Every structure is written in structure tokens, then in C-alpha cells.
Amino acid sequence: MLNSTHAFAFALVVAGALSGCATYRKCGFDGCPGDAKITADVRQLLDQYPSLQGSNTVYVQTLDHAVYLSGLVDTPFQRQIAQSVAMQAPDVTRVVNMIGVSNQR
């Protein structure tokens, strides 16, 4: 038989697992509804900036309407442009900018 400490710990584990399941049911393995369109919209906007092409590589992922930018650009200004452009896409709630800069001057 479980003592009260073990029962409490078990209840916490079960509650955590159930709340995690709710998150996965909302978004699933294919992402949240609308995320693929947001990613495509951001990618299309970024493609309009020649300075973000060529040796500069910016990757876009979206999860629950938050856009995650990663990759490598030449200047801090290009990094900022990518973030500003991503915020212009419809339905974006926030942008997480993880883009690295190759030429720190």
C-alpha cells in the first residue's frame, strides 16, 4: 500500500503527464493549425530580401504561431531584418531569433 508521500508524488506525475497530453493533442506531430501557412508566409517575405539570400541561410519553423528563426547571416543588421520581416506575417504572435552572425565587426 502506498503511503501519503508516494500517493502525492504519483498524483503529480499523472497530472503532469495529462497536461502534456493536452498539449500534444492541440498541436500533434504535424504542428498546430495554421503553423505551416505561417512558415510559408514568413519564407515568402524573407525571399523578397536579396541580402538574406546566397551565403546567408535563414531557416523558419513555427510552433503555435511563434516563429523560430535560425541559420547564419553576415551582419547584425541582416539578423534584425529577418526578425522584423517575420513579425510582418499574418498570425505571428512572436519571433524567436536564433540567427547567428558570421562577421562580427
PyMOL commands that set and color helices and strands:
alter all, ss='L'
color gray80, all
select helices_A, chain A and resi 4-27+35-46+50-52+76-87
alter helices_A, ss='H'
color red, helices_A
select strands_A, chain A and resi 57-63+66-73+94-101
alter strands_A, ss='S'
color yellow, strands_A
deselect
rebuild
show_as cartoon
